[in-house]
Amino acid sequence: MPSMFIKHTVADYAKWKPVFDEHEAMRTANGLTGHSLHRDADDPNVIIIAFRVNDLNRAKEFAASDELRSAMERAGVQGPPEIWFADDVEDKRY
């Protein structure tokens, strides 16, 4: 299963998180199937999200969409996000 990763800085995590949560239906409608959410250990306003996707092309379209850009603006994302895609090779839990 492919993954999509997004890294960005937010003005205020507490204001960003509710917008992220309310955007879940749009993510699922665009083929994203789950995520893990991470905050930088030194700067809690640097957010990294790993999404699972079932269709890489749909995920790329979603990543480039005005809808996602608008949600990021409302959530207080500062500057352009880093977005990249990868094919999963291994997923192992310890």
PyMOL Python script that loads the backbone (N, CA, C, O; Angstrom):
from pymol import cmd

cmd.read_pdbstr("""\
ATOM      1  N   MET A   1       0.852  -1.180   0.000  1.00  0.00           N
ATOM      2  CA  MET A   1       0.000   0.000   0.000  1.00  0.00           C
ATOM      3  C   MET A   1       0.894   1.239   0.000  1.00  0.00           C
ATOM      4  O   MET A   1       1.865   1.290   0.755  1.00  0.00           O
ATOM      5  N   PRO A   2       0.594   2.219  -0.816  1.00  0.00           N
ATOM      6  CA  PRO A   2       1.388   3.448  -0.851  1.00  0.00           C
ATOM      7  C   PRO A   2       1.102   4.341   0.373  1.00  0.00           C
ATOM      8  O   PRO A   2       0.094   4.191   1.063  1.00  0.00           O
ATOM      9  N   SER A   3       2.023   5.259   0.601  1.00  0.00           N
ATOM     10  CA  SER A   3       1.871   6.248   1.669  1.00  0.00           C
ATOM     11  C   SER A   3       2.114   7.644   1.122  1.00  0.00           C
ATOM     12  O   SER A   3       2.830   7.830   0.139  1.00  0.00           O
ATOM     13  N   MET A   4       1.503   8.618   1.780  1.00  0.00           N
ATOM     14  CA  MET A   4       1.729  10.029   1.491  1.00  0.00           C
ATOM     15  C   MET A   4       2.171  10.670   2.795  1.00  0.00           C
ATOM     16  O   MET A   4       1.576  10.430   3.846  1.00  0.00           O
ATOM     17  N   PHE A   5       3.203  11.475   2.727  1.00  0.00           N
ATOM     18  CA  PHE A   5       3.724  12.154   3.901  1.00  0.00           C
ATOM     19  C   PHE A   5       3.600  13.657   3.716  1.00  0.00           C
ATOM     20  O   PHE A   5       3.865  14.186   2.636  1.00  0.00           O
ATOM     21  N   ILE A   6       3.197  14.336   4.777  1.00  0.00           N
ATOM     22  CA  ILE A   6       3.121  15.800   4.748  1.00  0.00           C
ATOM     23  C   ILE A   6       3.849  16.322   5.982  1.00  0.00           C
ATOM     24  O   ILE A   6       3.639  15.839   7.095  1.00  0.00           O
ATOM     25  N   LYS A   7       4.700  17.307   5.768  1.00  0.00           N
ATOM     26  CA  LYS A   7       5.379  17.993   6.870  1.00  0.00           C
ATOM     27  C   LYS A   7       5.137  19.480   6.700  1.00  0.00           C
ATOM     28  O   LYS A   7       5.360  20.034   5.624  1.00  0.00           O
ATOM     29  N   HIS A   8       4.682  20.120   7.759  1.00  0.00           N
ATOM     30  CA  HIS A   8       4.509  21.560   7.712  1.00  0.00           C
ATOM     31  C   HIS A   8       4.576  22.146   9.110  1.00  0.00           C
ATOM     32  O   HIS A   8       4.480  21.435  10.110  1.00  0.00           O
ATOM     33  N   THR A   9       4.742  23.449   9.152  1.00  0.00           N
ATOM     34  CA  THR A   9       4.758  24.187  10.404  1.00  0.00           C
ATOM     35  C   THR A   9       3.423  24.886  10.557  1.00  0.00           C
ATOM     36  O   THR A   9       2.884  25.435   9.596  1.00  0.00           O
ATOM     37  N   VAL A  10       2.889  24.864  11.777  1.00  0.00           N
ATOM     38  CA  VAL A  10       1.620  25.525  12.045  1.00  0.00           C
ATOM     39  C   VAL A  10       1.848  26.647  13.050  1.00  0.00           C
ATOM     40  O   VAL A  10       2.793  26.610  13.838  1.00  0.00           O
ATOM     41  N   ALA A  11       0.972  27.640  13.011  1.00  0.00           N
ATOM     42  CA  ALA A  11       1.081  28.755  13.944  1.00  0.00           C
ATOM     43  C   ALA A  11       0.782  28.306  15.368  1.00  0.00           C
ATOM     44  O   ALA A  11       1.411  28.766  16.321  1.00  0.00           O
ATOM     45  N   ASP A  12      -0.195  27.392  15.504  1.00  0.00           N
ATOM     46  CA  ASP A  12      -0.631  26.952  16.832  1.00  0.00           C
ATOM     47  C   ASP A  12      -1.260  25.568  16.695  1.00  0.00           C
ATOM     48  O   ASP A  12      -2.314  25.422  16.076  1.00  0.00           O
ATOM     49  N   TYR A  13      -0.622  24.562  17.265  1.00  0.00           N
ATOM     50  CA  TYR A  13      -1.113  23.191  17.142  1.00  0.00           C
ATOM     51  C   TYR A  13      -2.554  23.072  17.645  1.00  0.00           C
ATOM     52  O   TYR A  13      -3.367  22.392  17.019  1.00  0.00           O
ATOM     53  N   ALA A  14      -2.875  23.707  18.739  1.00  0.00           N
ATOM     54  CA  ALA A  14      -4.220  23.610  19.323  1.00  0.00           C
ATOM     55  C   ALA A  14      -5.296  24.154  18.391  1.00  0.00           C
ATOM     56  O   ALA A  14      -6.438  23.699  18.446  1.00  0.00           O
ATOM     57  N   LYS A  15      -4.961  25.101  17.548  1.00  0.00           N
ATOM     58  CA  LYS A  15      -5.911  25.618  16.561  1.00  0.00           C
ATOM     59  C   LYS A  15      -5.896  24.776  15.284  1.00  0.00           C
ATOM     60  O   LYS A  15      -6.914  24.660  14.602  1.00  0.00           O
ATOM     61  N   TRP A  16      -4.751  24.196  14.965  1.00  0.00           N
ATOM     62  CA  TRP A  16      -4.621  23.376  13.764  1.00  0.00           C
ATOM     63  C   TRP A  16      -5.379  22.064  13.886  1.00  0.00           C
ATOM     64  O   TRP A  16      -6.044  21.647  12.938  1.00  0.00           O
ATOM     65  N   LYS A  17      -5.292  21.408  15.034  1.00  0.00           N
ATOM     66  CA  LYS A  17      -5.812  20.046  15.193  1.00  0.00           C
ATOM     67  C   LYS A  17      -7.307  19.931  14.922  1.00  0.00           C
ATOM     68  O   LYS A  17      -7.698  18.985  14.239  1.00  0.00           O
ATOM     69  N   PRO A  18      -8.181  20.829  15.407  1.00  0.00           N
ATOM     70  CA  PRO A  18      -9.610  20.699  15.091  1.00  0.00           C
ATOM     71  C   PRO A  18      -9.908  20.798  13.590  1.00  0.00           C
ATOM     72  O   PRO A  18     -10.807  20.116  13.099  1.00  0.00           O
ATOM     73  N   VAL A  19      -9.181  21.624  12.867  1.00  0.00           N
ATOM     74  CA  VAL A  19      -9.387  21.736  11.421  1.00  0.00           C
ATOM     75  C   VAL A  19      -8.940  20.438  10.754  1.00  0.00           C
ATOM     76  O   VAL A  19      -9.607  19.946   9.844  1.00  0.00           O
ATOM     77  N   PHE A  20      -7.828  19.890  11.196  1.00  0.00           N
ATOM     78  CA  PHE A  20      -7.365  18.606  10.676  1.00  0.00           C
ATOM     79  C   PHE A  20      -8.427  17.527  10.917  1.00  0.00           C
ATOM     80  O   PHE A  20      -8.738  16.747  10.016  1.00  0.00           O
ATOM     81  N   ASP A  21      -8.973  17.485  12.117  1.00  0.00           N
ATOM     82  CA  ASP A  21      -9.978  16.472  12.455  1.00  0.00           C
ATOM     83  C   ASP A  21     -11.239  16.606  11.612  1.00  0.00           C
ATOM     84  O   ASP A  21     -11.783  15.600  11.156  1.00  0.00           O
ATOM     85  N   GLU A  22     -11.706  17.818  11.398  1.00  0.00           N
ATOM     86  CA  GLU A  22     -12.945  18.007  10.632  1.00  0.00           C
ATOM     87  C   GLU A  22     -12.757  17.717   9.143  1.00  0.00           C
ATOM     88  O   GLU A  22     -13.737  17.600   8.406  1.00  0.00           O
ATOM     89  N   HIS A  23     -11.532  17.604   8.707  1.00  0.00           N
ATOM     90  CA  HIS A  23     -11.224  17.358   7.301  1.00  0.00           C
ATOM     91  C   HIS A  23     -11.147  15.854   6.981  1.00  0.00           C
ATOM     92  O   HIS A  23     -10.843  15.482   5.847  1.00  0.00           O
ATOM     93  N   GLU A  24     -11.417  14.999   7.961  1.00  0.00           N
ATOM     94  CA  GLU A  24     -11.274  13.554   7.772  1.00  0.00           C
ATOM     95  C   GLU A  24     -12.175  13.004   6.670  1.00  0.00           C
ATOM     96  O   GLU A  24     -11.736  12.165   5.883  1.00  0.00           O
ATOM     97  N   ALA A  25     -13.406  13.451   6.599  1.00  0.00           N
ATOM     98  CA  ALA A  25     -14.324  12.949   5.569  1.00  0.00           C
ATOM     99  C   ALA A  25     -13.791  13.241   4.175  1.00  0.00           C
ATOM    100  O   ALA A  25     -13.952  12.427   3.267  1.00  0.00           O
ATOM    101  N   MET A  26     -13.162  14.388   3.999  1.00  0.00           N
ATOM    102  CA  MET A  26     -12.603  14.722   2.693  1.00  0.00           C
ATOM    103  C   MET A  26     -11.412  13.830   2.376  1.00  0.00           C
ATOM    104  O   MET A  26     -11.212  13.439   1.226  1.00  0.00           O
ATOM    105  N   ARG A  27     -10.617  13.508   3.397  1.00  0.00           N
ATOM    106  CA  ARG A  27      -9.480  12.607   3.164  1.00  0.00           C
ATOM    107  C   ARG A  27      -9.975  11.235   2.733  1.00  0.00           C
ATOM    108  O   ARG A  27      -9.456  10.665   1.773  1.00  0.00           O
ATOM    109  N   THR A  28     -10.965  10.700   3.424  1.00  0.00           N
ATOM    110  CA  THR A  28     -11.462   9.367   3.064  1.00  0.00           C
ATOM    111  C   THR A  28     -12.117   9.380   1.689  1.00  0.00           C
ATOM    112  O   THR A  28     -12.019   8.405   0.944  1.00  0.00           O
ATOM    113  N   ALA A  29     -12.781  10.476   1.351  1.00  0.00           N
ATOM    114  CA  ALA A  29     -13.413  10.586   0.030  1.00  0.00           C
ATOM    115  C   ALA A  29     -12.372  10.601  -1.089  1.00  0.00           C
ATOM    116  O   ALA A  29     -12.687  10.313  -2.244  1.00  0.00           O
ATOM    117  N   ASN A  30     -11.146  10.936  -0.742  1.00  0.00           N
ATOM    118  CA  ASN A  30     -10.076  10.997  -1.738  1.00  0.00           C
ATOM    119  C   ASN A  30      -9.106   9.820  -1.641  1.00  0.00           C
ATOM    120  O   ASN A  30      -7.981   9.892  -2.136  1.00  0.00           O
ATOM    121  N   GLY A  31      -9.547   8.746  -1.005  1.00  0.00           N
ATOM    122  CA  GLY A  31      -8.772   7.513  -1.026  1.00  0.00           C
ATOM    123  C   GLY A  31      -7.742   7.341   0.067  1.00  0.00           C
ATOM    124  O   GLY A  31      -6.981   6.374   0.037  1.00  0.00           O
ATOM    125  N   LEU A  32      -7.689   8.254   1.042  1.00  0.00           N
ATOM    126  CA  LEU A  32      -6.788   8.057   2.164  1.00  0.00           C
ATOM    127  C   LEU A  32      -7.490   7.138   3.163  1.00  0.00           C
ATOM    128  O   LEU A  32      -8.682   7.301   3.426  1.00  0.00           O
ATOM    129  N   THR A  33      -6.765   6.186   3.713  1.00  0.00           N
ATOM    130  CA  THR A  33      -7.397   5.156   4.538  1.00  0.00           C
ATOM    131  C   THR A  33      -6.985   5.190   6.005  1.00  0.00           C
ATOM    132  O   THR A  33      -7.557   4.457   6.811  1.00  0.00           O
ATOM    133  N   GLY A  34      -6.025   6.004   6.369  1.00  0.00           N
ATOM    134  CA  GLY A  34      -5.585   6.097   7.755  1.00  0.00           C
ATOM    135  C   GLY A  34      -4.374   6.998   7.853  1.00  0.00           C
ATOM    136  O   GLY A  34      -3.805   7.409   6.841  1.00  0.00           O
ATOM    137  N   HIS A  35      -3.984   7.303   9.083  1.00  0.00           N
ATOM    138  CA  HIS A  35      -2.815   8.167   9.258  1.00  0.00           C
ATOM    139  C   HIS A  35      -2.166   7.923  10.617  1.00  0.00           C
ATOM    140  O   HIS A  35      -2.770   7.345  11.520  1.00  0.00           O
ATOM    141  N   SER A  36      -0.935   8.373  10.736  1.00  0.00           N
ATOM    142  CA  SER A  36      -0.285   8.555  12.027  1.00  0.00           C
ATOM    143  C   SER A  36       0.197  10.002  12.060  1.00  0.00           C
ATOM    144  O   SER A  36       0.679  10.535  11.061  1.00  0.00           O
ATOM    145  N   LEU A  37       0.057  10.618  13.214  1.00  0.00           N
ATOM    146  CA  LEU A  37       0.335  12.046  13.377  1.00  0.00           C
ATOM    147  C   LEU A  37       1.511  12.204  14.329  1.00  0.00           C
ATOM    148  O   LEU A  37       1.571  11.552  15.371  1.00  0.00           O
ATOM    149  N   HIS A  38       2.454  13.086  13.959  1.00  0.00           N
ATOM    150  CA  HIS A  38       3.682  13.256  14.737  1.00  0.00           C
ATOM    151  C   HIS A  38       3.990  14.740  14.890  1.00  0.00           C
ATOM    152  O   HIS A  38       3.678  15.551  14.017  1.00  0.00           O
ATOM    153  N   ARG A  39       4.615  15.080  16.032  1.00  0.00           N
ATOM    154  CA  ARG A  39       5.087  16.440  16.271  1.00  0.00           C
ATOM    155  C   ARG A  39       6.592  16.384  16.500  1.00  0.00           C
ATOM    156  O   ARG A  39       7.094  15.476  17.162  1.00  0.00           O
ATOM    157  N   ASP A  40       7.302  17.351  15.953  1.00  0.00           N
ATOM    158  CA  ASP A  40       8.747  17.419  16.116  1.00  0.00           C
ATOM    159  C   ASP A  40       9.093  17.507  17.605  1.00  0.00           C
ATOM    160  O   ASP A  40       8.447  18.242  18.352  1.00  0.00           O
ATOM    161  N   ALA A  41      10.092  16.773  18.027  1.00  0.00           N
ATOM    162  CA  ALA A  41      10.478  16.739  19.439  1.00  0.00           C
ATOM    163  C   ALA A  41      10.990  18.086  19.943  1.00  0.00           C
ATOM    164  O   ALA A  41      10.868  18.386  21.130  1.00  0.00           O
ATOM    165  N   ASP A  42      11.558  18.894  19.060  1.00  0.00           N
ATOM    166  CA  ASP A  42      12.102  20.188  19.470  1.00  0.00           C
ATOM    167  C   ASP A  42      11.169  21.349  19.190  1.00  0.00           C
ATOM    168  O   ASP A  42      11.297  22.406  19.809  1.00  0.00           O
ATOM    169  N   ASP A  43      10.242  21.176  18.278  1.00  0.00           N
ATOM    170  CA  ASP A  43       9.294  22.243  17.929  1.00  0.00           C
ATOM    171  C   ASP A  43       7.920  21.617  17.722  1.00  0.00           C
ATOM    172  O   ASP A  43       7.651  21.072  16.651  1.00  0.00           O
ATOM    173  N   PRO A  44       7.043  21.683  18.724  1.00  0.00           N
ATOM    174  CA  PRO A  44       5.741  21.017  18.632  1.00  0.00           C
ATOM    175  C   PRO A  44       4.798  21.594  17.585  1.00  0.00           C
ATOM    176  O   PRO A  44       3.715  21.049  17.373  1.00  0.00           O
ATOM    177  N   ASN A  45       5.181  22.680  16.929  1.00  0.00           N
ATOM    178  CA  ASN A  45       4.366  23.227  15.852  1.00  0.00           C
ATOM    179  C   ASN A  45       4.818  22.736  14.477  1.00  0.00           C
ATOM    180  O   ASN A  45       4.265  23.155  13.460  1.00  0.00           O
ATOM    181  N   VAL A  46       5.812  21.860  14.437  1.00  0.00           N
ATOM    182  CA  VAL A  46       6.192  21.184  13.204  1.00  0.00           C
ATOM    183  C   VAL A  46       5.480  19.830  13.216  1.00  0.00           C
ATOM    184  O   VAL A  46       5.716  18.990  14.084  1.00  0.00           O
ATOM    185  N   ILE A  47       4.611  19.648  12.234  1.00  0.00           N
ATOM    186  CA  ILE A  47       3.736  18.483  12.171  1.00  0.00           C
ATOM    187  C   ILE A  47       4.174  17.591  11.012  1.00  0.00           C
ATOM    188  O   ILE A  47       4.481  18.076   9.923  1.00  0.00           O
ATOM    189  N   ILE A  48       4.199  16.294  11.258  1.00  0.00           N
ATOM    190  CA  ILE A  48       4.471  15.311  10.212  1.00  0.00           C
ATOM    191  C   ILE A  48       3.331  14.302  10.245  1.00  0.00           C
ATOM    192  O   ILE A  48       3.026  13.735  11.294  1.00  0.00           O
ATOM    193  N   ILE A  49       2.705  14.078   9.098  1.00  0.00           N
ATOM    194  CA  ILE A  49       1.593  13.138   9.005  1.00  0.00           C
ATOM    195  C   ILE A  49       1.946  12.087   7.966  1.00  0.00           C
ATOM    196  O   ILE A  49       2.345  12.416   6.849  1.00  0.00           O
ATOM    197  N   ALA A  50       1.798  10.827   8.336  1.00  0.00           N
ATOM    198  CA  ALA A  50       1.969   9.711   7.414  1.00  0.00           C
ATOM    199  C   ALA A  50       0.582   9.161   7.121  1.00  0.00           C
ATOM    200  O   ALA A  50      -0.096   8.655   8.015  1.00  0.00           O
ATOM    201  N   PHE A  51       0.165   9.263   5.871  1.00  0.00           N
ATOM    202  CA  PHE A  51      -1.147   8.774   5.454  1.00  0.00           C
ATOM    203  C   PHE A  51      -0.997   7.461   4.700  1.00  0.00           C
ATOM    204  O   PHE A  51      -0.040   7.280   3.947  1.00  0.00           O
ATOM    205  N   ARG A  52      -1.924   6.560   4.894  1.00  0.00           N
ATOM    206  CA  ARG A  52      -2.058   5.360   4.070  1.00  0.00           C
ATOM    207  C   ARG A  52      -3.042   5.710   2.962  1.00  0.00           C
ATOM    208  O   ARG A  52      -4.057   6.363   3.206  1.00  0.00           O
ATOM    209  N   VAL A  53      -2.741   5.278   1.759  1.00  0.00           N
ATOM    210  CA  VAL A  53      -3.618   5.584   0.624  1.00  0.00           C
ATOM    211  C   VAL A  53      -3.876   4.314  -0.171  1.00  0.00           C
ATOM    212  O   VAL A  53      -3.023   3.430  -0.246  1.00  0.00           O
ATOM    213  N   ASN A  54      -5.062   4.234  -0.763  1.00  0.00           N
ATOM    214  CA  ASN A  54      -5.349   3.056  -1.582  1.00  0.00           C
ATOM    215  C   ASN A  54      -5.188   3.325  -3.073  1.00  0.00           C
ATOM    216  O   ASN A  54      -5.218   2.395  -3.878  1.00  0.00           O
ATOM    217  N   ASP A  55      -5.016   4.589  -3.444  1.00  0.00           N
ATOM    218  CA  ASP A  55      -4.833   4.948  -4.853  1.00  0.00           C
ATOM    219  C   ASP A  55      -3.863   6.126  -4.906  1.00  0.00           C
ATOM    220  O   ASP A  55      -4.217   7.251  -4.553  1.00  0.00           O
ATOM    221  N   LEU A  56      -2.661   5.859  -5.343  1.00  0.00           N
ATOM    222  CA  LEU A  56      -1.618   6.877  -5.355  1.00  0.00           C
ATOM    223  C   LEU A  56      -1.977   8.071  -6.229  1.00  0.00           C
ATOM    224  O   LEU A  56      -1.685   9.208  -5.860  1.00  0.00           O
ATOM    225  N   ASN A  57      -2.602   7.841  -7.376  1.00  0.00           N
ATOM    226  CA  ASN A  57      -2.975   8.955  -8.250  1.00  0.00           C
ATOM    227  C   ASN A  57      -4.007   9.862  -7.595  1.00  0.00           C
ATOM    228  O   ASN A  57      -3.901  11.086  -7.683  1.00  0.00           O
ATOM    229  N   ARG A  58      -5.002   9.274  -6.940  1.00  0.00           N
ATOM    230  CA  ARG A  58      -5.996  10.095  -6.230  1.00  0.00           C
ATOM    231  C   ARG A  58      -5.347  10.880  -5.095  1.00  0.00           C
ATOM    232  O   ARG A  58      -5.702  12.032  -4.850  1.00  0.00           O
ATOM    233  N   ALA A  59      -4.406  10.262  -4.409  1.00  0.00           N
ATOM    234  CA  ALA A  59      -3.709  10.956  -3.319  1.00  0.00           C
ATOM    235  C   ALA A  59      -2.923  12.143  -3.860  1.00  0.00           C
ATOM    236  O   ALA A  59      -2.903  13.205  -3.239  1.00  0.00           O
ATOM    237  N   LYS A  60      -2.280  11.976  -5.004  1.00  0.00           N
ATOM    238  CA  LYS A  60      -1.538  13.082  -5.609  1.00  0.00           C
ATOM    239  C   LYS A  60      -2.468  14.214  -6.028  1.00  0.00           C
ATOM    240  O   LYS A  60      -2.140  15.388  -5.852  1.00  0.00           O
ATOM    241  N   GLU A  61      -3.621  13.866  -6.578  1.00  0.00           N
ATOM    242  CA  GLU A  61      -4.608  14.890  -6.944  1.00  0.00           C
ATOM    243  C   GLU A  61      -5.097  15.627  -5.700  1.00  0.00           C
ATOM    244  O   GLU A  61      -5.226  16.851  -5.707  1.00  0.00           O
ATOM    245  N   PHE A  62      -5.366  14.884  -4.644  1.00  0.00           N
ATOM    246  CA  PHE A  62      -5.807  15.494  -3.391  1.00  0.00           C
ATOM    247  C   PHE A  62      -4.733  16.428  -2.830  1.00  0.00           C
ATOM    248  O   PHE A  62      -5.043  17.528  -2.374  1.00  0.00           O
ATOM    249  N   ALA A  63      -3.483  15.994  -2.864  1.00  0.00           N
ATOM    250  CA  ALA A  63      -2.389  16.809  -2.332  1.00  0.00           C
ATOM    251  C   ALA A  63      -2.252  18.129  -3.082  1.00  0.00           C
ATOM    252  O   ALA A  63      -1.809  19.125  -2.510  1.00  0.00           O
ATOM    253  N   ALA A  64      -2.628  18.141  -4.355  1.00  0.00           N
ATOM    254  CA  ALA A  64      -2.517  19.351  -5.175  1.00  0.00           C
ATOM    255  C   ALA A  64      -3.815  20.162  -5.204  1.00  0.00           C
ATOM    256  O   ALA A  64      -3.890  21.184  -5.885  1.00  0.00           O
ATOM    257  N   SER A  65      -4.827  19.716  -4.478  1.00  0.00           N
ATOM    258  CA  SER A  65      -6.150  20.331  -4.586  1.00  0.00           C
ATOM    259  C   SER A  65      -6.260  21.674  -3.859  1.00  0.00           C
ATOM    260  O   SER A  65      -5.590  21.921  -2.856  1.00  0.00           O
ATOM    261  N   ASP A  66      -7.123  22.523  -4.399  1.00  0.00           N
ATOM    262  CA  ASP A  66      -7.436  23.794  -3.752  1.00  0.00           C
ATOM    263  C   ASP A  66      -8.114  23.552  -2.413  1.00  0.00           C
ATOM    264  O   ASP A  66      -7.953  24.335  -1.477  1.00  0.00           O
ATOM    265  N   GLU A  67      -8.860  22.486  -2.327  1.00  0.00           N
ATOM    266  CA  GLU A  67      -9.555  22.156  -1.087  1.00  0.00           C
ATOM    267  C   GLU A  67      -8.574  21.912   0.063  1.00  0.00           C
ATOM    268  O   GLU A  67      -8.772  22.425   1.164  1.00  0.00           O
ATOM    269  N   LEU A  68      -7.528  21.139  -0.187  1.00  0.00           N
ATOM    270  CA  LEU A  68      -6.526  20.900   0.844  1.00  0.00           C
ATOM    271  C   LEU A  68      -5.784  22.187   1.166  1.00  0.00           C
ATOM    272  O   LEU A  68      -5.540  22.492   2.333  1.00  0.00           O
ATOM    273  N   ARG A  69      -5.431  22.929   0.153  1.00  0.00           N
ATOM    274  CA  ARG A  69      -4.738  24.210   0.368  1.00  0.00           C
ATOM    275  C   ARG A  69      -5.584  25.144   1.231  1.00  0.00           C
ATOM    276  O   ARG A  69      -5.056  25.808   2.123  1.00  0.00           O
ATOM    277  N   SER A  70      -6.890  25.200   0.974  1.00  0.00           N
ATOM    278  CA  SER A  70      -7.787  26.048   1.758  1.00  0.00           C
ATOM    279  C   SER A  70      -7.865  25.583   3.214  1.00  0.00           C
ATOM    280  O   SER A  70      -7.847  26.403   4.132  1.00  0.00           O
ATOM    281  N   ALA A  71      -7.950  24.280   3.420  1.00  0.00           N
ATOM    282  CA  ALA A  71      -7.999  23.750   4.792  1.00  0.00           C
ATOM    283  C   ALA A  71      -6.711  24.075   5.537  1.00  0.00           C
ATOM    284  O   ALA A  71      -6.743  24.420   6.719  1.00  0.00           O
ATOM    285  N   MET A  72      -5.583  23.966   4.853  1.00  0.00           N
ATOM    286  CA  MET A  72      -4.307  24.287   5.489  1.00  0.00           C
ATOM    287  C   MET A  72      -4.237  25.762   5.885  1.00  0.00           C
ATOM    288  O   MET A  72      -3.728  26.106   6.952  1.00  0.00           O
ATOM    289  N   GLU A  73      -4.751  26.615   5.023  1.00  0.00           N
ATOM    290  CA  GLU A  73      -4.770  28.050   5.344  1.00  0.00           C
ATOM    291  C   GLU A  73      -5.635  28.313   6.566  1.00  0.00           C
ATOM    292  O   GLU A  73      -5.228  29.047   7.466  1.00  0.00           O
ATOM    293  N   ARG A  74      -6.834  27.719   6.608  1.00  0.00           N
ATOM    294  CA  ARG A  74      -7.728  27.892   7.761  1.00  0.00           C
ATOM    295  C   ARG A  74      -7.099  27.357   9.046  1.00  0.00           C
ATOM    296  O   ARG A  74      -7.354  27.880  10.131  1.00  0.00           O
ATOM    297  N   ALA A  75      -6.284  26.326   8.922  1.00  0.00           N
ATOM    298  CA  ALA A  75      -5.673  25.703  10.095  1.00  0.00           C
ATOM    299  C   ALA A  75      -4.422  26.434  10.580  1.00  0.00           C
ATOM    300  O   ALA A  75      -3.884  26.111  11.639  1.00  0.00           O
ATOM    301  N   GLY A  76      -3.964  27.407   9.815  1.00  0.00           N
ATOM    302  CA  GLY A  76      -2.789  28.173  10.232  1.00  0.00           C
ATOM    303  C   GLY A  76      -1.458  27.566   9.822  1.00  0.00           C
ATOM    304  O   GLY A  76      -0.442  27.788  10.479  1.00  0.00           O
ATOM    305  N   VAL A  77      -1.462  26.795   8.727  1.00  0.00           N
ATOM    306  CA  VAL A  77      -0.196  26.260   8.213  1.00  0.00           C
ATOM    307  C   VAL A  77       0.632  27.425   7.691  1.00  0.00           C
ATOM    308  O   VAL A  77       0.135  28.282   6.960  1.00  0.00           O
ATOM    309  N   GLN A  78       1.895  27.442   8.075  1.00  0.00           N
ATOM    310  CA  GLN A  78       2.784  28.527   7.688  1.00  0.00           C
ATOM    311  C   GLN A  78       3.734  28.042   6.604  1.00  0.00           C
ATOM    312  O   GLN A  78       4.447  27.055   6.779  1.00  0.00           O
ATOM    313  N   GLY A  79       3.731  28.741   5.500  1.00  0.00           N
ATOM    314  CA  GLY A  79       4.614  28.389   4.396  1.00  0.00           C
ATOM    315  C   GLY A  79       4.109  27.163   3.654  1.00  0.00           C
ATOM    316  O   GLY A  79       3.127  26.539   4.056  1.00  0.00           O
ATOM    317  N   PRO A  80       4.785  26.826   2.575  1.00  0.00           N
ATOM    318  CA  PRO A  80       4.352  25.663   1.795  1.00  0.00           C
ATOM    319  C   PRO A  80       4.699  24.360   2.518  1.00  0.00           C
ATOM    320  O   PRO A  80       5.759  24.253   3.134  1.00  0.00           O
ATOM    321  N   PRO A  81       3.811  23.379   2.441  1.00  0.00           N
ATOM    322  CA  PRO A  81       4.103  22.084   3.061  1.00  0.00           C
ATOM    323  C   PRO A  81       5.076  21.279   2.206  1.00  0.00           C
ATOM    324  O   PRO A  81       5.187  21.489   0.998  1.00  0.00           O
ATOM    325  N   GLU A  82       5.772  20.364   2.852  1.00  0.00           N
ATOM    326  CA  GLU A  82       6.541  19.355   2.123  1.00  0.00           C
ATOM    327  C   GLU A  82       5.619  18.152   1.978  1.00  0.00           C
ATOM    328  O   GLU A  82       5.075  17.665   2.970  1.00  0.00           O
ATOM    329  N   ILE A  83       5.439  17.668   0.755  1.00  0.00           N
ATOM    330  CA  ILE A  83       4.583  16.508   0.508  1.00  0.00           C
ATOM    331  C   ILE A  83       5.360  15.531  -0.360  1.00  0.00           C
ATOM    332  O   ILE A  83       5.908  15.907  -1.396  1.00  0.00           O
ATOM    333  N   TRP A  84       5.404  14.282   0.066  1.00  0.00           N
ATOM    334  CA  TRP A  84       6.053  13.266  -0.740  1.00  0.00           C
ATOM    335  C   TRP A  84       5.302  11.946  -0.629  1.00  0.00           C
ATOM    336  O   TRP A  84       4.517  11.727   0.293  1.00  0.00           O
ATOM    337  N   PHE A  85       5.566  11.079  -1.596  1.00  0.00           N
ATOM    338  CA  PHE A  85       4.852   9.806  -1.731  1.00  0.00           C
ATOM    339  C   PHE A  85       5.865   8.675  -1.754  1.00  0.00           C
ATOM    340  O   PHE A  85       6.993   8.845  -2.217  1.00  0.00           O
ATOM    341  N   ALA A  86       5.450   7.516  -1.247  1.00  0.00           N
ATOM    342  CA  ALA A  86       6.348   6.362  -1.220  1.00  0.00           C
ATOM    343  C   ALA A  86       5.537   5.076  -1.311  1.00  0.00           C
ATOM    344  O   ALA A  86       4.389   5.008  -0.872  1.00  0.00           O
ATOM    345  N   ASP A  87       6.161   4.068  -1.889  1.00  0.00           N
ATOM    346  CA  ASP A  87       5.585   2.727  -1.864  1.00  0.00           C
ATOM    347  C   ASP A  87       6.092   2.039  -0.607  1.00  0.00           C
ATOM    348  O   ASP A  87       7.296   2.016  -0.352  1.00  0.00           O
ATOM    349  N   ASP A  88       5.190   1.485   0.172  1.00  0.00           N
ATOM    350  CA  ASP A  88       5.585   0.796   1.395  1.00  0.00           C
ATOM    351  C   ASP A  88       6.333  -0.482   1.054  1.00  0.00           C
ATOM    352  O   ASP A  88       5.923  -1.243   0.178  1.00  0.00           O
ATOM    353  N   VAL A  89       7.412  -0.703   1.742  1.00  0.00           N
ATOM    354  CA  VAL A  89       8.219  -1.895   1.564  1.00  0.00           C
ATOM    355  C   VAL A  89       8.044  -2.830   2.760  1.00  0.00           C
ATOM    356  O   VAL A  89       7.971  -4.049   2.604  1.00  0.00           O
ATOM    357  N   GLU A  90       7.977  -2.243   3.951  1.00  0.00           N
ATOM    358  CA  GLU A  90       7.839  -3.064   5.157  1.00  0.00           C
ATOM    359  C   GLU A  90       7.180  -2.236   6.251  1.00  0.00           C
ATOM    360  O   GLU A  90       7.456  -1.045   6.396  1.00  0.00           O
ATOM    361  N   ASP A  91       6.318  -2.873   7.009  1.00  0.00           N
ATOM    362  CA  ASP A  91       5.675  -2.254   8.160  1.00  0.00           C
ATOM    363  C   ASP A  91       5.756  -3.269   9.286  1.00  0.00           C
ATOM    364  O   ASP A  91       5.071  -4.291   9.258  1.00  0.00           O
ATOM    365  N   LYS A  92       6.584  -2.989  10.265  1.00  0.00           N
ATOM    366  CA  LYS A  92       6.840  -3.959  11.334  1.00  0.00           C
ATOM    367  C   LYS A  92       6.687  -3.284  12.683  1.00  0.00           C
ATOM    368  O   LYS A  92       7.192  -2.178  12.876  1.00  0.00           O
ATOM    369  N   ARG A  93       6.024  -3.904  13.590  1.00  0.00           N
ATOM    370  CA  ARG A  93       5.835  -3.375  14.944  1.00  0.00           C
ATOM    371  C   ARG A  93       6.718  -4.141  15.921  1.00  0.00           C
ATOM    372  O   ARG A  93       6.951  -5.336  15.736  1.00  0.00           O
ATOM    373  N   TYR A  94       7.211  -3.471  16.956  1.00  0.00           N
ATOM    374  CA  TYR A  94       8.017  -4.101  17.984  1.00  0.00           C
ATOM    375  C   TYR A  94       7.340  -3.989  19.325  1.00  0.00           C
ATOM    376  O   TYR A  94       7.872  -4.466  20.327  1.00  0.00           O
TER     377      TYR A  94
END
""", "prot")
cmd.dss("prot")
cmd.show_as("cartoon", "prot")
cmd.util.cbc("prot")
cmd.orient("prot")
